[in-house]
Amino acid sequence: MRILFPILLALFISGCSSLKVATDYDPNADLTPPKNFAIVHKALEGEDTLTSDRIIAALKNELMQKGYKETSREEADFYVLFHTGVTSKTRIDTDYQHVNMYPYSYGYGYRTVVVPQTRTYTYDEGKLIVDAVVPGKNKIIWRGTAVDYLKSMKTPQEKTTYINKVLKALMEKFPK
């Protein structure tokens, strides 16, 4: 039992993740390191630059761990771009409950009625898209998408840790 409990706990914790990651790539593109990259990001009006800076730092870290080198735009073999978005979503769940009618039932045994119970949940879903693009051609050679429920985090450390976790999962399938 002592051995089984940590295994079940690990499975339960890993099963609760709402992060979904997907990737797509051009199989003919050569991204084997050492290649030079440049992160290209133009902040939009009203954009949260704190979050953008954390994403840029996490992207640089993940790419350098894979053997890529950061360089200027002019010397880059590929550009890395990212886009973020938030969508408000609504989920409607219906389950059916059996309601006992006893003592109002007549005859033998219990009588039950099935009653639908509908619940509506509204939540925000965040999406991060990371593209590797060939300079001058505007051709995407790799794309990664991460989607997750937005969680409320109170400290900058929590936000940085979460962004690092998302980028680690997203860049896991980036070629090395």
PLY file of the C-alpha trace (Angstrom):
ply
format ascii 1.0
element vertex 176
property float x
property float y
property float z
element edge 175
property int vertex1
property int vertex2
end_header
0.00 0.00 0.00
2.89 2.38 0.76
4.21 1.93 -2.78
0.80 2.16 -4.43
-0.20 5.49 -2.83
2.59 7.64 -4.43
1.91 6.07 -7.83
-1.82 6.79 -7.59
-1.12 10.33 -6.37
1.21 10.98 -9.31
-1.37 9.65 -11.77
-4.10 11.78 -10.20
-2.01 14.95 -10.31
-0.87 14.38 -13.89
-4.43 13.56 -14.95
-5.73 16.90 -13.67
-3.73 19.01 -16.11
-5.90 21.03 -18.47
-2.97 22.06 -20.68
-3.31 20.83 -24.27
-0.32 21.02 -26.60
-0.22 20.37 -30.35
2.55 20.77 -32.93
2.87 20.75 -36.70
5.97 21.07 -38.90
7.39 20.97 -42.40
9.20 17.61 -42.67
11.51 19.04 -45.37
12.75 21.91 -43.17
16.22 21.56 -41.69
16.22 22.74 -38.09
19.11 20.71 -36.75
21.34 22.69 -34.39
23.52 24.63 -34.32
21.20 27.09 -35.99
20.77 30.73 -35.18
17.41 32.12 -34.14
15.95 35.52 -33.41
12.75 36.13 -31.50
10.60 38.63 -33.34
7.74 40.12 -31.40
6.00 43.42 -31.89
3.95 44.36 -28.84
0.38 45.28 -29.64
-1.27 48.30 -28.10
-2.40 47.49 -24.57
-0.48 44.20 -24.48
0.80 42.94 -21.14
4.54 43.38 -21.66
5.33 41.58 -18.40
3.82 38.39 -19.78
5.47 38.89 -23.19
8.87 39.31 -21.55
8.35 36.10 -19.57
7.36 34.23 -22.75
10.44 35.56 -24.60
12.75 34.54 -21.73
11.22 31.05 -21.60
11.48 30.63 -25.40
15.15 31.67 -25.36
15.86 29.27 -22.52
14.15 26.30 -24.20
15.83 26.90 -27.57
19.30 27.37 -26.07
18.89 24.16 -24.06
18.29 22.37 -27.38
21.55 23.74 -28.82
20.29 26.74 -30.80
22.02 30.12 -30.60
20.33 33.51 -30.32
21.54 36.07 -32.83
20.43 39.25 -34.59
17.59 39.23 -37.10
20.03 39.71 -39.97
22.04 36.57 -39.08
19.14 34.33 -38.01
18.45 31.04 -39.79
14.87 31.21 -38.52
12.64 33.61 -36.62
10.51 32.67 -33.65
7.21 34.50 -33.35
4.45 34.06 -30.82
0.85 35.12 -30.47
-1.42 35.02 -27.45
-5.17 35.19 -27.12
-7.91 34.83 -24.55
-11.38 33.52 -25.32
-14.33 33.46 -22.96
-15.92 30.02 -23.08
-19.12 28.52 -21.72
-19.52 24.86 -20.85
-22.91 23.32 -20.21
-23.08 20.00 -18.35
-26.25 17.99 -17.83
-26.46 15.00 -15.57
-29.47 13.01 -14.50
-30.43 12.35 -10.92
-32.86 9.78 -9.63
-35.31 11.28 -7.15
-37.19 8.93 -4.85
-40.92 9.59 -4.64
-41.44 7.57 -1.42
-43.72 7.94 0.62
-45.89 9.30 -2.18
-45.54 6.22 -4.34
-48.32 3.69 -4.39
-47.86 -0.02 -4.57
-44.82 -2.07 -3.81
-41.23 -0.81 -3.88
-39.86 2.62 -4.52
-40.74 4.84 -7.40
-38.11 7.14 -8.80
-38.22 9.99 -11.23
-35.25 10.97 -13.36
-34.63 14.71 -13.17
-32.11 16.47 -15.41
-29.70 18.80 -13.61
-28.01 21.36 -15.88
-25.04 23.47 -14.81
-23.39 26.26 -16.78
-19.74 27.22 -16.33
-18.07 30.29 -17.81
-14.29 30.43 -17.94
-11.44 32.06 -19.85
-9.25 29.97 -22.10
-5.77 31.17 -23.03
-3.96 30.19 -26.22
-0.27 30.56 -27.05
0.93 29.95 -30.61
4.67 29.75 -31.35
5.90 29.76 -34.96
9.34 29.14 -36.45
9.51 31.07 -39.72
12.05 31.18 -42.57
13.32 34.77 -42.89
12.37 36.55 -46.10
9.92 33.83 -47.19
7.36 34.17 -44.38
7.05 30.38 -44.49
6.16 28.61 -41.26
8.34 25.55 -40.75
7.17 24.65 -37.22
4.11 25.60 -35.18
3.24 24.81 -31.60
-0.04 25.59 -29.89
-0.78 25.48 -26.18
-4.31 25.92 -24.80
-5.24 26.01 -21.12
-7.78 27.39 -18.70
-6.54 30.70 -17.35
-5.60 30.36 -13.74
-5.36 33.20 -11.26
-1.83 33.62 -9.98
-0.97 36.16 -7.37
2.82 36.53 -7.54
5.27 37.17 -10.39
7.09 33.97 -9.41
3.91 31.90 -9.88
3.34 33.49 -13.30
6.94 32.88 -14.39
6.84 29.27 -13.19
3.58 28.64 -15.06
4.85 30.21 -18.31
8.06 28.16 -18.07
5.97 25.00 -17.60
3.80 25.79 -20.63
6.78 26.60 -22.87
8.65 23.48 -21.73
5.66 21.31 -22.70
5.18 23.21 -25.98
8.84 23.16 -27.08
9.33 19.50 -26.13
8.59 18.46 -29.73
10.76 21.18 -31.30
13.62 19.50 -33.23
17.00 19.20 -31.55
0 1
1 2
2 3
3 4
4 5
5 6
6 7
7 8
8 9
9 10
10 11
11 12
12 13
13 14
14 15
15 16
16 17
17 18
18 19
19 20
20 21
21 22
22 23
23 24
24 25
25 26
26 27
27 28
28 29
29 30
30 31
31 32
32 33
33 34
34 35
35 36
36 37
37 38
38 39
39 40
40 41
41 42
42 43
43 44
44 45
45 46
46 47
47 48
48 49
49 50
50 51
51 52
52 53
53 54
54 55
55 56
56 57
57 58
58 59
59 60
60 61
61 62
62 63
63 64
64 65
65 66
66 67
67 68
68 69
69 70
70 71
71 72
72 73
73 74
74 75
75 76
76 77
77 78
78 79
79 80
80 81
81 82
82 83
83 84
84 85
85 86
86 87
87 88
88 89
89 90
90 91
91 92
92 93
93 94
94 95
95 96
96 97
97 98
98 99
99 100
100 101
101 102
102 103
103 104
104 105
105 106
106 107
107 108
108 109
109 110
110 111
111 112
112 113
113 114
114 115
115 116
116 117
117 118
118 119
119 120
120 121
121 122
122 123
123 124
124 125
125 126
126 127
127 128
128 129
129 130
130 131
131 132
132 133
133 134
134 135
135 136
136 137
137 138
138 139
139 140
140 141
141 142
142 143
143 144
144 145
145 146
146 147
147 148
148 149
149 150
150 151
151 152
152 153
153 154
154 155
155 156
156 157
157 158
158 159
159 160
160 161
161 162
162 163
163 164
164 165
165 166
166 167
167 168
168 169
169 170
170 171
171 172
172 173
173 174
174 175
